[in-house]
């Protein structure tokens, strides 16, 4: 949540090196989020195609929970 704090961004305009560092960290975090989602959602879709029983299918809320729990656990890092 510190990335959304305007006061924290004032120091970035002082030096271009820190601006590049902050930008690269935020971009790598974005890649981690997208990369994790690229594995969880398609694999859940394939699992839903294989499982014929409606009770065994993975719902979208469960998929989002799997994606978020994987990020919090650190599996994507």
Secondary structure, DSSP 4 states (H G I P E B T S, - for coil): -GGG-HHHHTTGGG-HHHHHHHHHHHHHHHHHHHHHHHHHHHHHHHHHHH--STTTSPPHHHHHHHHHHHHHHTTT-
